[in-house]
Amino acid sequence: MDREADVQLPRGMFATLRLLGAAIRLVWAAGRRDFVLIVILQLIQALGFLVLLLQFQQLITALIKANTGDTAEGLAIGLVLFIAANALMGLAGAIINNRRQIIGERVTLYISTEILKVTCLAELDDFDDSTFHDRLQRAAGSAANRPMMMVQSMIDIGQNLFALGSLWFALVMLQPWIGISLLLVAFPVWIGGTRVGEHYFTFVVRIAHLDRARMYLFQLLTMRDPAKEIRAFNLAQHLSERWRTSMIERIGMLASTLRRQLRASVISTFGSNLVLALAAVTLVVLNRRGVLTLAETATVAAAMLMFAQRLLSSVMETNRFFESAPLVNDLNGFLQLGDGLAKHREGAAVVGGFSRIELDDVSFRYRDANRNAVEHADIRINAGEIVALVGENGSGKTTLAKLIAGLYEPRTGAVRIDGTDLKELDLTSWREQVAVLFQDFIRYALTATDNIHLGSTARSEDAEGVRAAALAAGADDFLSRLPSGYDTTLGPQFGRGIDLSLGQWQRVALARAFFRDAPLVVLDEPTASLDARAERDLFESVRQLYRGKTVVLISHRFSTVRTADRIIVLKNGEIVEQGSHTELMAGDGLYAELFAIQASAFLEADLEETAGEPATVEP
């Protein structure tokens, strides 16, 4: 999939204005009171600037009169008004800077929350899509400041335009042709600003994928879990060089973008200054020809100087505005994904368990895969059954379990709960009916209580329920002996956290699944990190632990699935056999072959061990 296929730049003034409206709505939702306060204060600044300009003109007139011997009426009052207007503008600026920080944080909070809403609605299939990750990366990067930057730039542009309008009106009153000629300044400013924004947005789109890869390498080098393998294989230097290479590539792409932006800015600045230069030449010509008096020439010159300063500020703000506009457009597009994702959660709620689960001709293929992971699967699972999924690596066991749990949607066929297609049910309510323990479970750097309670946050965090789940998983013994018992933080990342062995972590994850107390339990290699005795004890008690519940068990160890009510054997995504252990052994098919291979490996090891023992002699 083309990573840039979802990206569209806003074209035209009306599209840009619609984007400005979207940015204002985001800022308004985040902190309307601070936003209104900032707008009012900036209008006060703009009015104060107009007062300064008028008082400046009156002061000059009064001073000229005083120097020629005339009476300078209102000089003291004008000076006081000038100072007061300047002080008021300074106070407004201080308050604006103070509230900008607060509203900036509020905007970040609001938009980041909206991004997390979309992310939480996304399904596993979305997380398998590189394009989704790129869009998420760009949205997260824009959340902190782009909407507020765009709105603030527009406010500053508006303030500058108000001031420029005041100056332009004054120039028109003094010399219409100079005022009219200055209208041409708008064209290079607009064209240059849009080009700057387009160049930067193109860079952001191109760099998103590279930035994710670069950040991934940085995390590998700085996080705890990968540290052992990176050091065991002496990978630190190699990965550091790869990170550095990607950083250099980023800098090169940024430098190229900045060169293009610089060319656009130079064109904009040169064009606007050319217009000002022509106006200045016109002013000199008019003065030399006696059209303007010396006082009028000085006033026009001062107004043009202030006009040029405001224009320079407007150029900078315009560049910022058009740099932010495409990113706000992209952010807004990402947030709108939530509406479509939420529709997949609509449907009838699943309440009170179920009687049967049916998979009818279900096929599924991962994104960009060249073959189906599950092919034409037909399965019936009755409530209370223990069903085992077995097969070689890549046979589709875990994928099939994820389809049953509602974590993936079949490409063809249907998963039905009591005859209703899972597509027509509320996925959130169905997942409440499922407890899943994956082989690659998460080790939360939280307290032991939190680690177990996360199995069902809807339940109260009762110590008895948490401990009962830990007892069932065989975790209570070592958790109780921790320095602060169940209140001890697990993992060394924070404070005085205590790390556990991999087998102990797996028991904690198993306790989390027990605490969920769901009618359907999916166990994906639940004993992969347990020793042989612990594994035997666990599976001997599976029926007692999950009495009245439906269990889908995935395991490579065939000795652990013998007691299952039914064993489903998969090969290359297809179901090739199913039945009890006795039936499958009698059928002498793939299950019997794989079981014999595992059994023979243990027998050969026992024989070799026996053969290596010294002979004993009776006394």
C-alpha positions in Angstrom: 0.0 0.0 0.0 1.2 3.5 -0.9 2.0 5.3 2.4 1.1 8.6 0.8 -2.2 7.5 -0.7 -4.2 8.8 2.2 -2.5 12.3 2.2 -4.1 15.3 0.6 -2.9 18.8 0.6 -5.5 21.6 1.1 -5.9 23.5 -2.2 -7.3 27.1 -2.5 -8.3 29.7 -0.1 -11.7 28.2 0.8 -10.0 24.8 1.7 -7.6 26.7 3.9 -10.3 28.6 5.6 -12.2 25.3 6.3 -9.0 24.0 7.8 -8.8 27.1 10.0 -12.3 26.4 11.2 -11.3 22.8 12.0 -8.3 24.0 14.0 -10.4 26.6 15.9 -13.0 23.9 16.8 -10.2 21.8 18.3 -8.7 24.7 20.3 -12.2 25.8 21.3 -13.1 22.3 22.6 -9.8 22.2 24.5 -9.9 25.6 26.3 -12.5 28.0 25.2 -12.1 30.5 28.0 -8.4 30.9 27.6 -8.9 31.1 23.8 -11.5 33.9 24.1 -9.3 35.8 26.6 -6.3 35.6 24.2 -8.4 36.8 21.2 -9.7 39.7 23.2 -6.3 40.7 24.5 -4.8 40.5 21.0 -7.6 42.7 19.7 -6.8 45.1 22.5 -3.2 45.0 21.3 -4.3 45.7 17.7 -6.4 48.7 18.9 -3.6 49.9 21.0 -1.3 49.9 18.0 -3.9 52.0 16.1 -4.0 54.4 19.1 -0.2 54.6 19.1 -0.1 55.4 15.4 -2.7 58.2 15.8 -1.0 59.6 18.8 2.4 59.4 17.1 1.0 61.4 14.2 -0.5 64.0 16.6 2.7 64.3 18.5 4.7 64.9 15.4 2.2 67.6 14.3 2.3 69.2 17.7 6.1 69.2 17.8 6.3 70.7 14.4 4.0 73.5 15.5 6.0 74.0 18.6 9.2 74.3 16.6 7.7 76.9 14.3 6.4 79.0 17.2 2.8 77.9 17.1 0.8 76.8 20.1 1.2 73.0 20.6 -2.2 72.2 22.0 -2.8 68.7 23.5 0.9 67.8 23.5 0.9 66.6 27.2 -2.4 64.7 26.8 -1.1 63.1 23.6 2.1 62.0 25.4 0.1 60.5 28.3 -2.2 58.6 25.9 0.9 57.3 24.0 2.5 56.0 27.1 -0.8 54.5 28.4 -1.5 52.7 25.1 2.1 51.3 25.1 1.8 50.1 28.7 -1.6 48.5 28.0 -0.2 46.7 25.0 2.7 45.4 27.2 0.3 44.1 29.9 -1.8 42.4 27.3 1.3 40.8 25.8 2.4 39.4 29.2 -1.1 37.9 29.9 -1.2 36.4 26.4 2.2 34.7 26.9 1.1 33.4 30.3 -2.2 31.9 29.0 -0.7 30.6 25.8 1.2 28.0 27.8 -1.9 26.8 29.6 -4.0 26.6 26.5 -1.2 24.9 24.7 -1.2 22.1 27.3 -5.0 21.9 27.2 -4.9 21.5 23.4 -2.3 18.8 23.7 -4.4 17.0 26.4 -7.5 17.2 24.3 -6.1 16.1 21.0 -3.9 13.4 22.5 -7.1 12.1 24.2 -8.9 12.1 20.8 -5.9 10.3 19.2 -6.0 7.6 21.9 -9.7 7.2 21.3 -9.1 6.4 17.7 -6.1 4.1 18.6 -8.2 2.2 21.2 -10.9 1.7 18.6 -8.4 0.3 16.0 -8.4 -3.4 15.6 -5.4 -5.7 15.3 -5.8 -5.7 11.6 -5.2 -1.9 11.6 -2.0 -2.4 13.7 -0.8 -4.8 11.0 -1.0 -1.9 8.5 2.2 0.2 8.1 0.1 3.1 6.7 -1.9 3.3 9.9 1.3 3.5 12.0 2.6 6.3 9.8 -0.7 8.3 10.1 -0.6 7.7 13.9 3.0 8.9 14.0 2.1 12.1 12.1 -1.0 12.7 14.2 0.9 12.3 17.5 3.6 14.6 16.2 1.0 17.3 15.3 -1.1 16.9 18.5 1.2 19.0 20.7 1.2 22.3 18.9 0.0 22.4 15.3 -3.7 23.3 15.9 -2.8 25.9 18.4 0.0 27.2 16.2 -2.3 27.5 13.3 -4.9 29.3 15.2 -2.4 31.5 16.9 -0.7 32.3 13.6 -4.1 33.3 12.2 -4.8 35.5 15.2 -1.3 37.1 14.8 -1.9 37.5 11.1 -5.3 39.1 11.8 -3.7 41.4 14.3 -1.0 42.4 11.8 -3.6 42.8 9.0 -5.6 45.1 11.3 -2.4 47.2 11.9 -1.5 47.0 8.2 -5.0 48.1 7.3 -4.7 51.0 9.6 -1.4 52.0 8.1 -2.7 51.5 4.6 -5.8 53.6 5.3 -3.5 56.4 6.6 -1.3 56.1 3.5 -4.3 56.2 1.2 -5.5 59.4 2.9 -2.0 60.9 2.5 -1.1 59.5 -1.0 -3.6 57.2 -2.7 -1.3 55.8 -5.3 1.3 54.6 -2.7 -1.5 53.0 -0.7 -3.0 51.2 -3.7 0.4 50.0 -4.9 1.1 48.3 -1.6 -1.9 46.0 -2.1 0.4 44.1 -4.5 2.3 42.9 -1.4 -0.3 40.2 -0.7 0.5 38.1 -3.7 4.1 37.1 -3.0 3.3 36.7 0.7 0.5 34.3 0.0 2.3 32.3 -2.7 5.5 32.0 -0.6 3.6 30.9 2.5 1.7 28.2 0.7 4.9 26.8 -0.9 6.7 26.8 2.5 3.8 24.8 4.0 3.6 22.3 1.1 7.4 21.6 1.2 7.3 21.0 5.0 4.2 18.7 4.9 5.8 16.6 2.1 8.8 16.2 4.3 6.7 15.1 7.3 4.8 12.5 5.1 8.1 11.1 3.7 9.9 11.1 7.0 7.2 9.4 9.1 8.1 5.8 8.1 11.9 6.5 8.6 11.2 8.2 12.0 9.3 5.2 13.2 12.2 2.9 12.2 14.7 5.3 13.8 12.7 5.5 17.1 12.4 1.7 17.1 16.2 1.3 16.9 16.6 3.9 19.7 14.1 2.0 21.9 16.0 -1.3 21.3 19.2 0.4 22.5 17.6 2.0 25.6 15.0 -0.4 26.8 15.6 -3.2 29.3 14.0 -6.2 27.6 16.2 -6.2 24.5 19.3 -5.3 26.5 20.3 -8.9 27.2 20.2 -10.2 23.7 21.8 -7.0 22.3 24.7 -7.5 24.6 24.9 -11.3 24.2 25.3 -10.8 20.4 27.4 -7.6 20.7 24.8 -5.8 18.6 25.0 -2.4 20.4 27.6 -0.9 18.0 25.9 -2.2 14.9 22.4 -1.0 15.9 23.9 2.4 17.0 25.5 2.8 13.6 22.1 2.0 11.9 20.4 4.5 14.1 23.0 7.1 13.3 22.7 6.4 9.6 19.0 6.9 9.7 19.5 10.1 11.7 21.9 11.4 9.1 19.4 10.5 6.3 16.7 12.5 8.2 19.0 15.5 8.5 19.7 15.3 4.8 16.0 15.2 3.9 15.3 18.0 6.3 18.2 20.1 4.8 16.7 19.5 1.3 13.3 20.6 2.5 14.7 23.7 4.2 16.5 24.7 1.0 13.2 24.5 -0.9 11.5 26.5 1.9 14.2 29.0 1.8 13.8 29.6 -1.9 10.0 30.1 -1.4 10.7 32.5 1.5 13.3 34.4 -0.5 10.8 34.8 -3.4 8.1 35.9 -0.9 10.4 38.4 0.9 12.0 39.7 -2.3 8.6 40.2 -4.0 7.1 42.0 -1.0 10.3 44.2 -0.6 10.3 45.0 -4.3 6.8 46.4 -3.9 7.9 48.4 -0.9 11.0 49.6 -2.8 8.9 50.8 -5.7 6.6 52.6 -3.2 9.7 54.3 -1.6 10.9 55.4 -4.9 7.5 56.8 -5.7 7.5 58.7 -2.4 10.9 60.3 -3.2 9.7 61.3 -6.7 6.5 62.8 -5.3 8.5 64.8 -2.7 11.0 66.0 -5.3 8.2 67.2 -7.5 6.5 69.0 -4.7 3.4 66.9 -4.6 4.1 66.1 -0.9 5.4 68.5 1.7 8.3 67.6 4.0 5.9 66.8 6.9 3.7 64.6 4.7 6.8 62.9 3.3 8.1 62.2 6.9 4.7 60.8 8.0 4.3 58.6 4.9 7.9 57.4 5.4 7.3 56.5 9.0 4.0 54.7 8.1 5.8 52.8 5.3 8.6 51.8 7.8 6.0 50.5 10.3 4.2 48.8 7.4 7.4 47.0 6.4 8.0 45.8 9.9 4.4 44.5 10.3 4.7 43.0 6.8 7.8 41.1 7.8 6.0 39.7 10.9 3.1 38.8 8.7 5.3 36.9 6.3 6.8 34.8 9.2 3.3 34.1 10.6 2.0 33.3 7.2 4.8 30.7 6.7 3.9 29.2 10.1 0.2 29.1 9.2 0.7 27.3 5.9 3.2 25.0 7.5 0.6 24.0 10.1 -2.4 23.9 7.8 -1.6 20.6 6.0 -0.7 18.9 9.3 -3.9 20.0 10.9 -5.7 18.6 7.8 -3.9 15.3 8.3 -4.6 15.3 12.0 -8.3 16.0 11.4 -8.4 13.2 8.9 -6.9 10.8 11.4 -9.4 11.8 14.1 -12.3 11.2 11.7 -11.2 7.6 11.4 -12.8 7.1 14.8 -16.3 7.3 13.3 -15.7 4.5 10.9 -13.9 2.4 13.6 -16.7 2.9 16.1 -19.3 1.4 13.7 -17.5 -2.0 14.0 -18.3 -1.9 17.7 -22.1 -1.5 17.2 -24.4 -4.4 17.5 -26.3 -6.5 20.0 -24.6 -7.0 23.3 -23.5 -10.4 24.4 -24.7 -11.0 28.0 -24.8 -14.1 30.2 -22.4 -16.3 28.3 -23.2 -18.5 25.3 -24.2 -22.0 24.3 -22.0 -22.6 21.2 -19.4 -21.1 18.9 -19.4 -21.9 15.3 -16.8 -21.2 12.6 -18.4 -21.7 9.1 -16.0 -21.8 6.2 -13.7 -19.3 7.8 -10.6 -18.1 6.0 -8.2 -15.3 7.0 -5.1 -13.8 5.5 -2.8 -11.3 7.2 -1.9 -8.0 5.4 0.6 -8.5 2.6 0.8 -12.3 3.2 1.0 -14.5 0.1 -1.3 -17.2 1.5 -4.1 -17.7 4.0 -3.2 -18.3 7.7 -6.5 -20.1 8.1 -8.2 -21.9 5.3 -11.9 -23.0 5.2 -12.2 -23.7 8.9 -15.4 -25.4 10.1 -15.6 -25.9 13.9 -18.3 -26.3 16.5 -17.4 -25.6 20.1 -20.1 -26.2 22.8 -20.1 -24.4 26.1 -18.1 -26.3 28.7 -15.9 -28.1 26.2 -12.1 -28.2 26.4 -10.8 -28.0 22.9 -7.1 -28.2 22.0 -5.5 -26.7 18.9 -2.3 -28.5 17.8 0.0 -28.5 14.9 3.4 -27.4 13.7 4.7 -23.8 13.8 2.8 -21.6 11.3 -0.2 -24.0 11.1 -2.7 -21.3 12.1 -3.4 -22.2 15.7 -3.0 -18.8 17.3 -4.7 -17.1 14.3 -7.7 -19.4 14.7 -7.9 -18.6 18.5 -7.8 -14.8 17.7 -10.6 -15.2 15.3 -12.7 -17.0 17.9 -11.8 -14.2 20.5 -13.0 -11.6 18.0 -9.6 -10.0 17.6 -9.6 -10.5 13.9 -12.5 -10.5 11.4 -12.6 -13.4 8.8 -11.9 -12.4 5.2 -14.5 -15.0 4.2 -16.9 -17.1 6.2 -18.4 -16.3 9.6 -17.8 -16.7 13.3 -21.2 -17.2 15.0 -22.1 -17.0 18.6 -25.3 -18.9 19.2 -26.2 -18.6 15.5 -25.5 -14.8 15.3 -22.6 -13.6 13.2 -19.9 -11.9 15.3 -20.1 -8.9 12.9 -23.6 -8.2 14.1 -22.6 -8.3 17.8 -21.0 -5.6 20.0 -17.3 -6.6 19.9 -16.6 -5.0 23.3 -19.3 -7.0 25.0 -18.1 -10.3 23.3 -14.5 -9.7 24.5 -15.8 -9.3 28.0 -16.8 -13.0 27.7 -13.3 -14.0 26.8 -10.1 -14.4 28.9 -7.0 -14.7 26.8 -3.4 -15.6 27.8 -1.1 -15.2 24.9 2.4 -16.7 24.8 3.9 -13.2 24.4 2.0 -11.8 27.4 2.8 -8.3 28.8 4.8 -7.9 31.9 3.3 -4.8 33.4 5.6 -2.6 35.5 2.9 -2.3 38.1 2.2 -3.8 41.5 1.4 -7.6 41.7 -2.2 -6.6 42.6 -2.5 -4.4 39.5 -1.0 -7.0 37.3 -3.8 -9.5 38.3 -6.6 -7.0 38.6 -6.0 -5.8 35.0 -7.7 -9.1 34.0 -11.0 -7.4 34.7 -11.0 -3.8 35.7 -14.8 -3.8 35.8 -14.5 -5.9 39.0 -13.7 -4.3 42.3 -10.0 -4.7 43.3 -10.8 -7.1 46.2 -7.7 -8.6 47.8 -9.5 -12.0 48.2 -10.3 -12.3 44.5 -6.8 -11.3 43.5 -5.3 -13.8 45.8 -7.7 -16.6 44.8 -6.6 -16.0 41.1 -3.0 -16.1 42.2 -3.5 -19.4 44.2 -5.2 -21.0 41.1 -2.2 -20.0 39.0 0.3 -21.1 41.5 1.6 -17.5 42.0 0.6 -16.8 45.6 3.6 -18.5 47.2 6.3 -16.2 45.6 4.1 -13.1 45.5 3.3 -13.3 49.2 7.1 -13.5 49.9 7.8 -10.2 48.1 9.0 -7.3 50.3 5.6 -5.6 50.2 3.6 -8.7 49.2 1.0 -8.0 46.6 1.7 -4.3 46.8 5.3 -4.8 45.5 6.0 -3.3 42.0 7.0 -6.0 39.6 10.0 -5.3 37.3 13.0 -3.1 38.0 11.9 -0.1 35.9 10.4 2.0 38.7 11.4 2.5 42.3 12.4 -0.6 44.1 10.6 -3.0 41.8 11.3 -6.7 42.0 11.9 -8.6 38.8 10.5 -12.2 38.5 11.7 -15.2 36.5 10.0 -15.8 33.2 8.1 -18.7 34.7 6.9 -16.6 37.6 5.8 -13.9 35.2 3.8 -16.5 33.2 2.0 -17.5 36.4 1.1 -13.9 37.1 -0.3 -13.6 33.5 -2.2 -16.8 34.1 -3.6 -15.4 37.3 -4.8 -12.4 35.3 -6.7 -14.7 33.0 -8.2 -16.5 36.1 -9.3 -13.2 37.6 -11.2 -12.3 34.5 -13.6 -15.2 35.3 -14.9 -15.3 31.7 -17.0 -18.1 30.2 -14.5 -18.6 27.3 -10.8 -19.0 28.1 -8.1 -19.0 25.4 -4.7 -20.3 26.6 -1.9 -19.9 24.0 1.0 -22.0 25.2 0.2 -21.3 28.9 3.0 -23.5 30.2 5.8 -22.5 27.8 7.9 -21.0 30.6 6.9 -23.6 33.3 9.0 -26.5 34.4 7.7 -30.1 33.8 6.2 -30.6 37.2 4.4 -27.2 37.2 3.1 -27.9 33.7 1.8 -31.4 34.8 0.1 -29.9 37.9 -1.5 -27.2 35.9 -3.0 -29.4 33.3 -4.1 -32.0 35.7 -6.2 -29.3 37.4 -7.5 -27.6 34.2 -10.9 -29.2 34.5 -11.2 -28.3 38.1 -10.0 -24.7 37.6 -12.2 -24.1 34.6 -15.2 -26.1 35.6 -18.3 -25.0 33.6 -16.1 -22.8 31.3 -15.2 -23.3 27.6 -11.4 -23.6 27.1 -9.5 -23.3 23.8 -6.0 -24.6 24.5 -3.0 -24.2 22.2 0.1 -26.2 22.9 3.1 -27.7 21.1 3.4 -30.3 23.8 1.0 -33.1 22.9 1.3 -34.7 26.3 -0.5 -31.7 27.8 -3.6 -31.9 25.6 -4.4 -35.6 26.0 -7.2 -34.8 28.4 -9.0 -32.3 26.1 -12.5 -33.2 25.0 -11.5 -32.6 21.5 -8.3 -32.0 19.7 -8.2 -30.1 16.4 -5.1 -30.7 14.2 -4.1 -28.0 11.8 -1.6 -28.0 8.9 -0.8 -25.0 6.7 -4.0 -23.2 8.0 -6.3 -26.2 7.3 -8.0 -28.5 9.7 -6.8 -32.0 8.8 -8.1 -33.9 11.8 -10.2 -33.6 14.9 -11.3 -35.9 17.7 -10.2 -37.2 21.1 -6.7 -38.3 21.8 -7.7 -42.0 21.5 -9.6 -41.4 18.3 -6.7 -39.6 16.7 -4.1 -42.1 17.8 -6.3 -44.9 16.3 -6.6 -42.9 13.1 -2.8 -43.0 12.7 -2.7 -39.6 10.9 -0.7 -36.4 11.4 -1.5 -36.2 15.1 -0.3 -39.7 15.8 2.8 -39.0 13.8 3.7 -35.8 15.7 2.8 -37.4 19.0 5.1 -40.4 18.2 7.9 -38.0 17.3 7.7 -36.2 20.6 7.3 -39.4 22.6 10.3 -41.0 20.9 12.5 -38.0 21.7 11.8 -38.4 25.4 12.2 -42.2 25.1 15.6 -41.8 23.3 16.8 -39.4 26.0 15.7 -41.8 28.7 17.5 -44.7 27.0 20.7 -42.6 26.5 20.6 -41.6 30.1 20.1 -45.2 31.2 22.9 -46.5 28.9 25.3 -43.9 30.4 24.8 -45.1 34.0 27.4 -47.4 35.5 26.3 -51.0 36.0 25.4 -52.0 39.6 26.7 -55.2 41.2 24.8 -57.0 43.9 26.9 -57.5 47.0 
